[in-house]
Amino acid sequence: MKNSSAVTSPPYLSLFLLLLLPSLAQSSDDLIDKICQSTPFCDLCEASLRPLSPSPSDPKSLASAMATVVLGNMTDTLGYIQSLIKHSHDPAAERALAQCAELYRPVVRFNIPQAIDAMRRGEFGFATYVLGDAEKQADSCQKGITNAGADDESSVAVTDRNQLVKNLCDVAISVIKPLMKGH
C-alpha cells in the first residue's frame, strides 16, 4: 500500500503546484497594480514593471526594479546625446548637448548604481534623494537645450527623453517613499 500512495501523491502535488503558481503570479500583478496606482504616472509604472522577468514580488524589489529602469533609460539617453554631439553641425546645440552629457554621465555611472545598492541595504532616503537629483539633472539638461534655441528633430527627441527620465524618476520616488515609512 505504501508504494501505491507514493505513486498517487505526486500527481496531487503537481496539481497543487499548478493551482498555486497562477495565484503567485496574480499576487505579483496585484502588487504592481497596487503600487502603480499610487504613482503619478500609473501607466508608465505598469509598462516599466510588468515586462520584467522574474516579476518583482515585494515592494523593495519593485522599488529596486524601478530604479534600474531609470538607470537603463538614462544610460540610453546619454548614449543618444553622445551620438548627437558627434553629428552636430550647430555650435550652440553642440555645447548644450555636451552640457547634457556632463550632467547625465555621473548620474549614470555613479549616483543611480549607488542608489540601487543603498536600497538593497534599506537606505531608501538616500535612493530617493539620488533619484530626485537625477530628475534635476534632466531638467537642467532641458533648460540648456531650450536656451540654445535648437529646434530640430534631435532637440525634440532629447526633450522627450528628458521628460521621460523625469517621469520615471517621479514613479521611482513614489514607489520608494512608502518603504521609508516601513510599509
C-alpha positions, -999 to 999 in steps of 0.1 A, spaced: 0 0 0 28 24 8 40 22 -28 6 29 -43 2 60 -22 36 72 -31 27 68 -68 -6 87 -64 6 116 -44 29 132 -70 0 140 -93 -18 157 -64 14 176 -56 17 186 -93 -19 197 -94 -14 217 -62 16 234 -77 -2 241 -109 -30 257 -90 -7 276 -67 16 291 -94 -11 313 -111 -21 327 -77 16 336 -70 17 354 -104 -16 370 -97 -3 383 -63 27 399 -81 3 415 -106 -19 427 -77 12 442 -60 22 460 -92 -14 473 -96 -15 485 -60 19 502 -61 15 517 -95 -19 532 -86 -1 553 -60 23 568 -85 18 600 -107 22 580 -139 4 547 -133 6 535 -170 43 543 -172 48 524 -139 30 494 -151 47 495 -185 80 496 -168 74 468 -143 51 442 -159 76 430 -186 103 422 -160 111 386 -156 111 374 -129 84 397 -118 93 416 -87 73 401 -58 77 426 -30 77 464 -26 115 465 -21 122 446 -53 97 467 -72 115 499 -60 149 484 -70 135 474 -104 121 509 -109 154 525 -101 170 500 -126 145 511 -152 156 548 -146 192 538 -149 186 520 -182 167 549 -196 193 575 -185 221 553 -199 202 551 -232 196 589 -232 233 596 -225 243 574 -254 218 592 -277 231 626 -266 267 615 -272 258 603 -307 241 637 -314 272 655 -303 293 636 -329 269 646 -357 261 681 -347 269 710 -370 255 737 -348 280 750 -322 252 762 -298 234 729 -300 267 710 -296 275 730 -264 240 723 -250 243 686 -258 278 685 -242 264 701 -211 237 674 -211 262 647 -214 282 661 -184 250 663 -164 239 627 -172 274 610 -170 279 610 -132 243 601 -125 245 571 -148 280 559 -138 279 565 -101 248 580 -85 220 557 -95 241 525 -92 249 537 -56 212 544 -50 203 508 -61 229 494 -38 216 517 -10 181 503 -15 194 467 -10 207 479 24 174 495 32 187 531 28 156 544 10 161 581 19 194 581 0 179 564 -30 150 590 -31 175 618 -28 196 605 -57 165 599 -79 154 635 -72 188 647 -82 187 627 -114 154 644 -122 170 678 -116 199 669 -139 174 660 -167 156 693 -160 190 712 -162 198 694 -195 164 705 -209 170 741 -199 203 741 -217 187 726 -248 159 752 -247 183 781 -241 204 770 -271 174 776 -293 178 743 -311 145 734 -328 154 704 -349 143 668 -346 172 659 -323 164 686 -298 128 674 -297 139 639 -292 162 650 -263 132 670 -248 110 639 -250 138 617 -234 144 643 -206 106 643 -199 106 605 -198 135 605 -173 117 630 -151 85 609 -152 104 577 -144 121 593 -115 88 605 -102 74 570 -104 105 555 -88 104 580 -59 67 573 -54 74 535 -52 102 541 -27 85 566 -3 62 540 14 93 519 21 108 549 40 77 547 63 81 510 68 52 499 46 
